[in-house]
Amino acid sequence: MIPKEGMNEEEVLAELEERFKIDLTFNSGKILGSMCTYPHPLAQKIIQKYIDRNLGDPGLHKGSKKIEEEAVQMLGELLHLKKAYGNIVSGGTEANILAVRAFRNISDVENPELILPKSAHFSFLKASDLLRVKLVWAELNEDYSVNVKDVESKITDSTIGIVGIAGTTGLGVVDDIPSLSDIAVDYGIPLHVDAAFGGFVIPFAKALGYELPDFDFKLKGVQSVTIDPHKMGMAPIPAGGIVFRKKKYMDAINVLAPYLAGGQIFQATITGTRPGANAIAVWALLKHLGFEGYKRVVKEAMENAYWFAEQIKALDGVYLIREPMLNIVSFGSKKLKKLEGELKARGWGISAHRGYIRIVMMPHVKREHLEEFLKDLREILRKVL
């Protein structure tokens, strides 16, 4: 209820602090199951300073719009694209919906179908519902990557696009994007890569010497990529990214916005009003950290992932689902629900995802946090086994 007489600032802040005591925080090191992280200190400064910028009305904030364009271009260059088209959006869900919308709008198919792995993110279910695009699910291999032959077998005259995943939500698996690209080229079908997580990991991991497949615009079949700066990019939440190879995809989803104070424009995003400060923060972090800075962040995360996987393999009562490809480690147990409940009771922010517990080595997750988690896990295993 809105109070008749307003509370003073100190009272409001005190009540918020009391309410938030039940929240888990990234800084505590207890959140191990999230793909988001505490925003970089520079990003916090940017948000406070430029909180009033609205990219939904770029005529009023021309400098902010230019910064967004440069941020998208830097993301494109990270993904081996000389000229990038796209936007900083609300997250991977919006980015994936925009890609499906673009593929649908440039096709002349009456009953459009999209082929995607069974490991794909739930955002494609939203895209299907909103855009009336039928989802055709491709089987997975034993290593949880998409079965490329099954993808090809499901192509029909109604297929408007193919989806590959570069860093699946549950296991961090990178699909065989090069083979999917070959199929896309052969059949003249656009390929979208959901690299919401892997986009800010794979380029730097490859530079560190980790063997990972190509996944981006280096491959001719790839027409769009989702990449989320608010994950390993450490940008403020929310800050997703959609990058297109060609302007025609943006043109296909542009809608005239005629009533803006800054003048009529075409908007391609789902949302109208958009936080300019978040896009500015993405630009600032890319400039501030640079390739080498992000490489250092990924180095620690990957090392923690491989170390943690070895610790899990040494424990009785749990088992590794698969060797990590990225900085995600998932493990199972015959006592999974019991483990999940006991770990949550001790304050750990984890979830049992499709029959396993997923640990994501985000920048806020340090070795000491993992050691504390393993200590609790060992005690619980002794109790439940």
LUMTI-571935 format. One line per field, with one value per residue: residue number from 1; residue in three letters; x, z, y of N, C-alpha, C in turn. Coordinates in steps of 0.05 Angstrom, whole numbers. Atoms other than C-alpha are relative to their C-alpha. Layout:
BEGIN
kemar <- [NUM,...]
zamar <- [ALA,...]
nx <- [X,...]
nz <- [Z,...]
ny <- [Y,...]
cax <- [X,...]
caz <- [Z,...]
cay <- [Y,...]
cx <- [X,...]
cz <- [Z,...]
cy <- [Y,...]
***
This chain:
BEGIN
kemar <- [1,2,3,4,5,6,7,8,9,10,11,12,13,14,15,16,17,18,19,20,21,22,23,24,25,26,27,28,29,30,31,32,33,34,35,36,37,38,39,40,41,42,43,44,45,46,47,48,49,50,51,52,53,54,55,56,57,58,59,60,61,62,63,64,65,66,67,68,69,70,71,72,73,74,75,76,77,78,79,80,81,82,83,84,85,86,87,88,89,90,91,92,93,94,95,96,97,98,99,100,101,102,103,104,105,106,107,108,109,110,111,112,113,114,115,116,117,118,119,120,121,122,123,124,125,126,127,128,129,130,131,132,133,134,135,136,137,138,139,140,141,142,143,144,145,146,147,148,149,150,151,152,153,154,155,156,157,158,159,160,161,162,163,164,165,166,167,168,169,170,171,172,173,174,175,176,177,178,179,180,181,182,183,184,185,186,187,188,189,190,191,192,193,194,195,196,197,198,199,200,201,202,203,204,205,206,207,208,209,210,211,212,213,214,215,216,217,218,219,220,221,222,223,224,225,226,227,228,229,230,231,232,233,234,235,236,237,238,239,240,241,242,243,244,245,246,247,248,249,250,251,252,253,254,255,256,257,258,259,260,261,262,263,264,265,266,267,268,269,270,271,272,273,274,275,276,277,278,279,280,281,282,283,284,285,286,287,288,289,290,291,292,293,294,295,296,297,298,299,300,301,302,303,304,305,306,307,308,309,310,311,312,313,314,315,316,317,318,319,320,321,322,323,324,325,326,327,328,329,330,331,332,333,334,335,336,337,338,339,340,341,342,343,344,345,346,347,348,349,350,351,352,353,354,355,356,357,358,359,360,361,362,363,364,365,366,367,368,369,370,371,372,373,374,375,376,377,378,379,380,381,382,383,384,385]
zamar <- [MET,ILE,PRO,LYS,GLU,GLY,MET,ASN,GLU,GLU,GLU,VAL,LEU,ALA,GLU,LEU,GLU,GLU,ARG,PHE,LYS,ILE,ASP,LEU,THR,PHE,ASN,SER,GLY,LYS,ILE,LEU,GLY,SER,MET,CYS,THR,TYR,PRO,HIS,PRO,LEU,ALA,GLN,LYS,ILE,ILE,GLN,LYS,TYR,ILE,ASP,ARG,ASN,LEU,GLY,ASP,PRO,GLY,LEU,HIS,LYS,GLY,SER,LYS,LYS,ILE,GLU,GLU,GLU,ALA,VAL,GLN,MET,LEU,GLY,GLU,LEU,LEU,HIS,LEU,LYS,LYS,ALA,TYR,GLY,ASN,ILE,VAL,SER,GLY,GLY,THR,GLU,ALA,ASN,ILE,LEU,ALA,VAL,ARG,ALA,PHE,ARG,ASN,ILE,SER,ASP,VAL,GLU,ASN,PRO,GLU,LEU,ILE,LEU,PRO,LYS,SER,ALA,HIS,PHE,SER,PHE,LEU,LYS,ALA,SER,ASP,LEU,LEU,ARG,VAL,LYS,LEU,VAL,TRP,ALA,GLU,LEU,ASN,GLU,ASP,TYR,SER,VAL,ASN,VAL,LYS,ASP,VAL,GLU,SER,LYS,ILE,THR,ASP,SER,THR,ILE,GLY,ILE,VAL,GLY,ILE,ALA,GLY,THR,THR,GLY,LEU,GLY,VAL,VAL,ASP,ASP,ILE,PRO,SER,LEU,SER,ASP,ILE,ALA,VAL,ASP,TYR,GLY,ILE,PRO,LEU,HIS,VAL,ASP,ALA,ALA,PHE,GLY,GLY,PHE,VAL,ILE,PRO,PHE,ALA,LYS,ALA,LEU,GLY,TYR,GLU,LEU,PRO,ASP,PHE,ASP,PHE,LYS,LEU,LYS,GLY,VAL,GLN,SER,VAL,THR,ILE,ASP,PRO,HIS,LYS,MET,GLY,MET,ALA,PRO,ILE,PRO,ALA,GLY,GLY,ILE,VAL,PHE,ARG,LYS,LYS,LYS,TYR,MET,ASP,ALA,ILE,ASN,VAL,LEU,ALA,PRO,TYR,LEU,ALA,GLY,GLY,GLN,ILE,PHE,GLN,ALA,THR,ILE,THR,GLY,THR,ARG,PRO,GLY,ALA,ASN,ALA,ILE,ALA,VAL,TRP,ALA,LEU,LEU,LYS,HIS,LEU,GLY,PHE,GLU,GLY,TYR,LYS,ARG,VAL,VAL,LYS,GLU,ALA,MET,GLU,ASN,ALA,TYR,TRP,PHE,ALA,GLU,GLN,ILE,LYS,ALA,LEU,ASP,GLY,VAL,TYR,LEU,ILE,ARG,GLU,PRO,MET,LEU,ASN,ILE,VAL,SER,PHE,GLY,SER,LYS,LYS,LEU,LYS,LYS,LEU,GLU,GLY,GLU,LEU,LYS,ALA,ARG,GLY,TRP,GLY,ILE,SER,ALA,HIS,ARG,GLY,TYR,ILE,ARG,ILE,VAL,MET,MET,PRO,HIS,VAL,LYS,ARG,GLU,HIS,LEU,GLU,GLU,PHE,LEU,LYS,ASP,LEU,ARG,GLU,ILE,LEU,ARG,LYS,VAL,LEU]
nx <- [17,-15,6,12,-22,-24,-22,-25,-19,-13,19,3,-24,-1,19,-11,-22,13,13,-20,-16,5,-12,-28,-16,-23,-24,-3,-11,19,15,-16,16,9,-18,-5,-21,1,-11,-26,2,3,27,17,-3,14,29,8,-4,16,25,22,-1,20,-6,25,4,-27,-2,-6,-25,-15,-26,5,5,-26,-14,12,-9,-28,-1,8,-21,-22,9,-2,-28,-7,12,-11,17,-11,21,21,26,14,7,-3,28,6,-12,-1,27,8,-17,8,26,-5,-12,21,18,-13,0,28,10,-12,8,27,11,26,-1,-29,-11,-27,-13,-17,-7,16,-14,3,11,29,8,11,28,14,0,19,27,5,-3,14,-20,-1,-27,-6,-22,-21,-10,-27,-19,-6,-15,20,0,22,-5,1,14,29,8,3,23,25,4,22,5,11,-21,-9,-26,-12,-13,-22,-5,-28,1,27,6,-4,-26,-20,-9,-1,8,-17,10,-10,16,26,-4,-1,27,14,-9,9,29,8,16,-16,-7,-3,-16,5,-25,6,-21,-27,-10,-21,-19,-14,-23,-22,-10,-16,-25,-16,-9,21,10,29,6,9,28,10,3,-21,14,18,28,10,12,6,-11,8,-23,10,-20,5,-9,-29,-9,1,15,24,23,-4,-14,-5,-9,6,-17,7,-20,9,20,27,13,10,22,23,14,4,28,0,9,5,9,-22,-8,-24,5,8,-22,8,-10,-1,1,26,8,-2,-19,-23,-20,-25,-24,-10,-16,-24,-17,-13,-21,-21,-14,-16,-23,-16,-13,-13,-2,-17,14,20,-14,-8,25,7,-21,6,25,-5,-17,17,18,-15,-8,24,8,-17,9,25,-6,-13,19,19,28,6,-14,-1,17,-19,-23,8,-10,-3,-2,24,-3,25,-3,24,-1,25,13,-1,18,-9,-23,9,13,-19,-18,15,4,-24,-3,-12,18,-4,25,-3,9,2,-12,-27,-5,-18,-17,-10,-24,2,-22,2,-5,-28,-8,8,29,3,-10,21,22,-9,1,28,9,-11,14,27,-2,-4,25,22,-7]
nz <- [0,0,-25,4,-2,8,-19,7,15,-18,-6,24,3,-22,5,22,-10,-15,19,17,-16,10,26,4,14,14,-15,-21,11,-4,25,18,22,18,22,-3,-20,-10,21,-4,-13,20,10,-20,3,25,-5,-17,14,25,-5,13,29,12,28,14,13,5,9,-24,-12,24,-9,-11,23,13,-18,3,26,-3,-17,18,19,-14,-4,26,5,-17,13,27,19,6,-3,-16,-4,-23,-23,-27,-7,-28,-8,20,8,21,23,14,12,23,22,12,14,25,19,9,17,27,15,11,-7,-13,-26,-5,-19,-9,-11,-22,-17,-24,-22,4,-22,0,14,27,-4,1,28,14,-8,9,29,14,15,-11,-7,7,-18,9,-21,-10,-1,-27,-14,-3,22,18,21,25,20,-6,8,29,8,-7,17,19,13,-19,-18,3,-12,-17,-24,-13,-26,-7,-29,-9,-27,-20,0,13,24,25,22,24,16,28,16,4,20,26,7,6,26,20,4,2,-24,-20,-25,-24,-22,-27,-16,-22,-20,12,16,-15,-11,21,13,-18,-7,23,-1,-22,9,-3,26,3,28,9,-6,5,28,16,15,19,-5,-23,7,-24,-25,-26,-18,-23,-16,-29,-12,-4,7,-25,4,-18,7,23,24,20,26,25,22,26,21,21,-7,8,-23,-16,16,-1,-26,-7,-1,-3,-25,11,-19,-19,-2,16,28,8,5,1,-22,6,-25,-10,-18,11,-18,-6,-17,13,-18,2,25,-5,-17,17,15,-19,-9,23,2,-24,-5,25,4,-20,-26,0,1,-28,-14,9,-9,-27,0,12,-19,-22,11,3,-27,-14,12,-11,-28,1,8,-23,-22,2,-3,22,25,20,23,22,-3,8,24,-8,-29,-13,-8,-10,-11,-8,-23,-5,-22,10,-13,-28,1,6,-24,-22,8,-1,-29,-9,13,27,22,22,8,14,27,17,-12,-10,-12,17,-13,21,-11,7,-12,-29,-13,-5,-8,-28,-1,9,-21,-21,11,-1,-28,-6,16,-13,-25,7,12,-22,-15,15,13]
ny <- [-24,-25,-15,-26,-18,15,6,-14,16,20,21,17,16,20,22,16,17,21,18,14,19,28,3,7,-21,10,-5,20,24,22,5,17,11,-21,-9,-29,-5,-27,-17,-12,-27,-22,1,-12,-29,-8,2,-23,-25,-2,16,-12,3,18,7,2,-26,-8,-27,-17,8,8,11,27,18,5,19,27,10,7,24,23,5,13,28,13,5,23,24,2,-13,-27,-19,13,-13,11,-17,10,5,7,25,21,7,-18,4,24,-6,-17,16,16,-19,-8,23,4,-22,-1,24,-1,25,-3,13,0,19,-5,25,-7,23,4,-15,-29,-16,-2,-24,7,7,-26,-9,16,-8,-28,-3,22,16,27,9,27,6,19,17,-5,22,9,-22,-22,-19,7,20,-15,16,-2,-27,0,17,-14,-23,3,-25,-19,-8,-28,-4,20,-11,14,-12,-2,-2,7,-11,20,13,-15,14,-15,17,0,-22,2,18,-12,-21,13,8,-25,-10,19,-2,-28,-6,-14,13,-17,12,-10,-1,-18,5,6,-22,-14,20,15,-14,-3,27,9,-15,12,27,21,9,-3,-4,-26,-2,-27,-8,12,21,-14,5,-15,-26,-16,10,-11,-2,-15,-14,1,25,-2,-27,-15,-24,-1,15,18,-10,21,-10,14,-9,11,-2,-17,-20,9,12,-22,-12,18,-2,-28,-10,-29,-12,-27,-20,-6,-28,-3,4,27,19,29,15,29,15,6,-22,-27,-14,18,-14,-7,3,27,2,-16,16,21,-14,-8,23,10,-18,0,26,9,29,13,0,22,25,7,8,27,18,9,15,26,15,9,20,25,8,9,26,21,4,15,28,14,4,21,-9,-18,7,-22,5,1,-18,-27,-14,-28,-2,12,27,11,27,14,18,14,-15,-28,-18,-3,-18,-27,-12,-4,-22,-25,-6,-12,-26,1,-6,20,13,26,-6,24,24,-5,-26,-15,-20,-18,-14,-28,-16,-3,26,3,27,4,6,28,17,0,16,28,8,6,22,24,5,9,27,19,1,12,25]
cax <- [0,25,32,-9,51,117,173,239,299,332,269,261,333,329,267,300,361,315,276,340,368,336,370,433,488,542,594,581,607,546,514,543,487,478,505,503,554,566,576,646,660,666,598,567,595,568,498,496,522,481,418,374,394,339,360,287,289,358,342,347,410,451,517,488,463,532,562,513,532,606,593,556,613,665,623,620,696,704,661,702,653,680,614,562,488,448,431,447,382,350,385,394,319,304,364,342,270,297,338,278,235,286,290,214,204,254,224,161,143,70,82,153,195,259,308,343,378,341,392,368,348,275,275,261,196,176,197,155,94,101,119,79,142,141,202,232,277,342,370,435,497,524,568,505,523,471,468,485,458,391,389,400,347,295,304,241,214,184,251,268,331,376,401,467,488,556,553,490,456,461,530,566,571,591,556,592,578,625,584,519,547,563,492,464,505,487,413,412,384,408,443,434,484,461,527,493,542,599,606,647,685,704,746,788,792,816,869,891,901,836,812,743,707,696,627,620,619,684,636,597,532,526,479,466,496,468,522,507,553,517,544,620,624,609,562,501,439,406,452,446,469,444,492,471,517,474,431,373,359,352,309,264,247,247,181,167,163,130,114,183,207,272,238,211,257,254,262,284,283,224,224,212,244,314,366,422,467,472,496,544,571,583,623,662,680,703,747,772,787,805,819,875,833,777,827,852,780,767,834,815,745,769,823,771,725,778,802,731,715,774,749,681,710,747,683,639,565,569,591,612,561,615,684,676,683,673,671,611,614,553,548,495,479,428,412,406,344,370,436,401,358,415,460,406,393,465,455,483,450,447,393,383,377,351,377,443,471,505,563,581,651,632,681,652,665,734,773,759,684,690,731,677,624,663,670,595,583,629,594,525,548,572,504,459,498]
caz <- [0,-16,50,58,82,50,89,94,54,114,131,59,55,123,103,38,75,121,63,25,82,49,-18,-39,-64,-115,-69,-17,-64,-48,-117,-158,-205,-241,-308,-284,-239,-199,-249,-257,-214,-277,-300,-234,-244,-315,-292,-239,-286,-348,-318,-356,-427,-468,-530,-548,-568,-598,-629,-559,-542,-607,-570,-533,-599,-629,-569,-576,-650,-631,-576,-627,-676,-623,-607,-681,-687,-628,-668,-732,-767,-802,-805,-751,-746,-683,-614,-541,-515,-451,-453,-490,-491,-530,-575,-593,-606,-652,-692,-702,-720,-772,-803,-805,-836,-893,-912,-953,-918,-898,-840,-816,-779,-739,-726,-660,-610,-552,-509,-533,-484,-464,-499,-565,-535,-524,-595,-621,-582,-600,-673,-690,-713,-704,-667,-695,-643,-663,-623,-582,-585,-526,-509,-508,-571,-626,-676,-741,-785,-749,-761,-836,-839,-811,-863,-905,-951,-889,-853,-842,-801,-759,-688,-658,-586,-565,-491,-471,-408,-371,-390,-428,-490,-556,-615,-680,-709,-769,-793,-781,-821,-879,-878,-876,-936,-975,-965,-967,-896,-844,-782,-714,-659,-588,-555,-498,-451,-495,-534,-478,-463,-527,-562,-500,-482,-553,-545,-481,-519,-503,-562,-580,-647,-687,-673,-701,-766,-788,-813,-875,-854,-790,-800,-729,-659,-590,-541,-471,-440,-373,-364,-370,-398,-327,-354,-313,-314,-364,-424,-479,-550,-619,-678,-750,-810,-858,-854,-887,-822,-784,-840,-834,-761,-761,-741,-748,-682,-703,-637,-606,-582,-619,-685,-723,-724,-739,-680,-688,-614,-577,-524,-541,-483,-473,-419,-453,-392,-400,-472,-451,-397,-448,-491,-430,-407,-476,-479,-408,-402,-475,-502,-453,-393,-412,-426,-354,-328,-371,-352,-279,-294,-339,-289,-234,-278,-293,-221,-194,-243,-217,-145,-163,-197,-132,-90,-76,-86,-144,-216,-270,-326,-377,-381,-383,-449,-419,-347,-327,-288,-276,-233,-216,-159,-140,-81,-124,-93,-23,-41,-71,-10,39,-1,-7,68,77,34,-33,-95,-139,-176,-200,-275,-316,-266,-246,-206,-247,-221,-264,-253,-259,-242,-172,-158,-127,-109,-35,-49,-86,-30,20,-25,-30,45,53,-3,30,97,64,24,88,118,61,34]
cay <- [0,70,108,171,209,189,156,192,167,133,95,70,47,13,-25,-47,-72,-112,-141,-160,-202,-263,-249,-285,-239,-250,-221,-275,-328,-370,-363,-420,-435,-369,-345,-273,-240,-177,-120,-92,-29,14,-10,12,82,85,64,119,173,157,127,176,155,122,85,77,151,159,226,255,217,215,204,144,114,122,87,29,22,21,-31,-76,-67,-87,-149,-164,-158,-205,-253,-244,-197,-135,-98,-115,-99,-107,-80,-85,-115,-141,-208,-274,-286,-223,-234,-304,-280,-226,-276,-321,-261,-239,-309,-314,-245,-254,-321,-332,-396,-404,-452,-435,-486,-477,-535,-532,-579,-610,-573,-505,-450,-441,-373,-409,-435,-362,-345,-402,-380,-306,-315,-377,-415,-490,-518,-581,-613,-648,-705,-701,-744,-782,-721,-677,-639,-636,-693,-658,-715,-710,-635,-646,-701,-653,-599,-588,-534,-502,-494,-420,-430,-474,-461,-483,-472,-447,-460,-498,-473,-539,-566,-512,-555,-523,-555,-573,-505,-515,-574,-538,-480,-526,-552,-481,-461,-524,-514,-438,-433,-383,-408,-374,-387,-379,-359,-322,-354,-378,-313,-281,-345,-382,-327,-318,-392,-407,-353,-388,-454,-491,-532,-509,-508,-445,-418,-348,-307,-338,-392,-372,-403,-363,-304,-283,-292,-281,-257,-233,-180,-187,-257,-266,-195,-169,-115,-91,-134,-134,-127,-178,-173,-193,-188,-198,-210,-170,-107,-143,-180,-114,-86,-146,-132,-56,-23,52,89,155,190,202,269,258,244,184,123,49,3,-70,-90,-121,-66,7,44,15,32,70,65,-10,-5,50,4,-51,-2,22,-48,-71,-9,-14,-89,-102,-171,-186,-165,-212,-266,-262,-267,-329,-360,-362,-387,-444,-465,-467,-509,-562,-563,-571,-627,-666,-656,-682,-744,-760,-761,-821,-811,-762,-767,-718,-712,-697,-665,-589,-552,-483,-458,-500,-564,-607,-669,-720,-767,-820,-775,-712,-682,-695,-662,-602,-592,-599,-552,-499,-505,-485,-424,-447,-418,-480,-519,-590,-578,-636,-687,-654,-597,-543,-501,-440,-411,-338,-281,-276,-350,-358,-421,-410,-410,-476,-506,-486,-516,-581,-583,-579,-628,-680,-672,-680,-741,-775,-760,-784,-844]
cx <- [18,-7,-12,21,26,20,24,20,13,-18,-4,24,3,-19,10,22,-12,-12,21,17,-4,12,28,14,23,26,5,14,-18,-16,18,-15,-11,20,3,20,-3,13,27,-3,-4,-29,-19,2,-15,-30,-9,2,-19,-27,-24,-1,-19,6,-25,-7,27,4,6,28,18,27,-3,-5,26,17,-10,10,29,3,-8,23,24,-8,2,29,10,-9,8,-19,10,-20,-24,-25,-13,-5,10,-29,-2,13,-1,-28,-9,16,-8,-27,4,12,-22,-20,12,-2,-28,-8,13,-8,-28,-14,-27,-1,29,8,29,12,20,6,-19,13,-4,-14,-30,-10,-12,-29,-17,-1,-21,-29,-7,-2,-14,20,1,29,3,26,19,11,29,17,5,15,-17,2,-22,10,-4,-16,-30,-10,-5,-25,-27,-5,-22,-3,-11,22,10,27,8,13,21,6,30,2,-28,-3,7,29,22,12,-1,-5,21,-10,11,-17,-28,1,1,-28,-16,7,-11,-29,-11,-18,18,4,3,15,-7,25,-4,21,28,13,22,19,18,23,24,12,17,27,19,9,-20,-11,-30,-7,-6,-30,-13,0,24,-11,-21,-29,-12,-9,-6,11,-12,25,-8,23,-5,7,30,11,-1,-14,-24,-22,-24,16,7,9,-9,16,-8,23,-8,-22,-28,-15,-11,-24,-25,-16,-4,-30,2,-11,-4,-4,22,8,24,-4,-7,25,-12,14,-1,-4,-29,-10,3,21,22,21,26,24,12,17,26,20,14,23,24,17,17,25,19,15,15,1,16,-13,-20,13,9,-24,-7,21,-6,-25,4,17,-17,-18,15,9,-25,-10,16,-8,-25,5,12,-20,-18,-28,-9,16,-2,-18,16,23,-8,12,5,1,-25,6,-26,4,-27,4,-27,-16,-2,-18,7,24,-8,-13,19,19,-14,-5,25,7,12,-21,5,-28,6,-13,0,15,29,2,22,15,13,23,0,23,-2,6,31,6,-9,-30,-5,9,-20,-24,6,0,-28,-10,10,-15,-28,1,4,-26,-22,7,-1]
cz <- [0,25,-6,2,-6,22,-8,-12,18,7,-24,-3,22,-5,-23,10,16,-19,-15,15,-10,-28,2,-16,-14,16,23,-10,2,-26,-20,-24,-20,-22,0,23,10,-21,8,13,-20,-10,20,-2,-24,5,15,-16,-23,2,-16,-30,-10,-29,-17,-15,-6,-11,22,11,-23,8,11,-22,-14,16,-2,-26,2,17,-17,-19,14,6,-26,-7,17,-12,-29,-22,-4,4,14,1,24,22,26,11,28,9,-22,-10,-23,-25,-17,-14,-25,-24,-14,-15,-27,-21,-11,-20,-27,-16,-11,5,15,28,9,22,6,12,21,18,23,24,-1,24,-3,-15,-28,2,0,-29,-16,5,-11,-30,-17,-19,14,6,-7,15,-11,24,8,-2,29,17,4,-20,-20,-21,-27,-22,5,-7,-30,-9,5,-17,-21,-15,19,20,-6,13,18,24,10,26,6,30,11,29,22,3,-13,-25,-24,-23,-23,-19,-28,-18,-4,-20,-28,-10,-8,-27,-22,-7,-3,22,20,26,22,21,26,17,23,21,-12,-15,14,13,-22,-13,18,8,-23,0,22,-7,4,-28,-1,-29,-6,3,-11,-30,-17,-18,-17,5,23,-8,24,25,23,18,23,16,30,13,4,-8,24,-3,19,-11,-4,-22,-17,-26,-23,-22,-25,-20,-20,9,-6,23,19,-14,3,26,9,-1,4,27,-5,21,19,-1,-17,-30,-6,-5,-5,23,-7,25,8,18,-15,16,7,17,-14,17,-2,-25,3,17,-16,-16,18,9,-22,-3,23,4,-25,-1,22,28,2,-1,28,16,-8,9,28,1,-11,19,23,-9,-1,27,15,-11,11,29,1,-7,23,22,-6,3,-20,-24,-19,-24,-25,6,-9,-26,7,31,14,6,12,9,9,24,2,22,-7,15,29,1,-5,24,22,-7,1,29,12,-14,-27,-21,-23,-7,-13,-27,-16,12,8,12,-17,16,-23,12,-11,13,30,15,2,10,29,3,-8,21,23,-9,2,28,9,-15,12,25,-6,-12,22,15,-16,-12,20]
cy <- [25,15,27,22,-16,-5,17,-20,-22,-23,-19,-18,-21,-23,-18,-19,-23,-20,-17,-20,-28,-4,-12,21,-13,3,-20,-25,-24,-7,-14,-10,21,7,30,3,29,18,12,28,23,0,13,31,10,1,25,26,4,-14,12,-4,-22,-6,-5,26,12,28,19,-6,-12,-12,-28,-20,-7,-20,-28,-12,-9,-25,-25,-7,-14,-29,-15,-7,-23,-26,-2,11,28,22,-13,17,-13,20,-12,-1,-10,-26,-20,-7,18,-3,-24,4,17,-15,-16,18,9,-23,-4,22,1,-24,4,-26,4,-12,-4,-20,8,-25,8,-24,-3,14,30,13,3,25,-7,-9,26,10,-15,9,28,3,-21,-15,-27,-8,-29,-8,-22,-15,8,-25,-8,22,25,22,-9,-19,14,-15,2,27,-1,-16,14,25,-5,27,22,11,28,5,-24,15,-19,14,0,6,-5,8,-21,-10,16,-13,18,-20,1,21,-1,-18,11,23,-11,-7,25,11,-18,4,29,9,15,-16,21,-15,13,-3,19,-2,-2,23,16,-19,-12,16,2,-27,-11,13,-11,-29,-22,-7,0,6,29,1,26,7,-7,-21,13,-3,16,28,17,-14,15,0,18,13,-2,-27,3,27,19,27,-1,-18,19,14,-24,12,-18,13,-14,5,22,19,-9,-13,22,13,-16,2,29,8,31,8,30,22,9,29,6,-4,-29,-17,-27,-14,-30,-17,-6,23,26,16,-20,16,5,-5,-28,-4,16,-15,-22,12,6,-24,-12,18,-2,-26,-9,-31,-14,0,-22,-27,-9,-9,-29,-21,-11,-17,-28,-17,-10,-23,-27,-11,-12,-26,-23,-6,-16,-29,-16,-6,-24,11,20,-8,24,-8,-3,18,28,9,29,0,-7,-29,-10,-29,-11,-17,-15,13,30,19,5,19,29,13,7,24,27,8,13,26,1,5,-18,-11,-26,3,-25,-24,3,28,14,21,17,17,29,16,3,-25,-4,-28,-5,-6,-29,-19,-2,-16,-30,-11,-7,-24,-27,-7,-11,-28,-21,-4,-16,-27,-23]
***
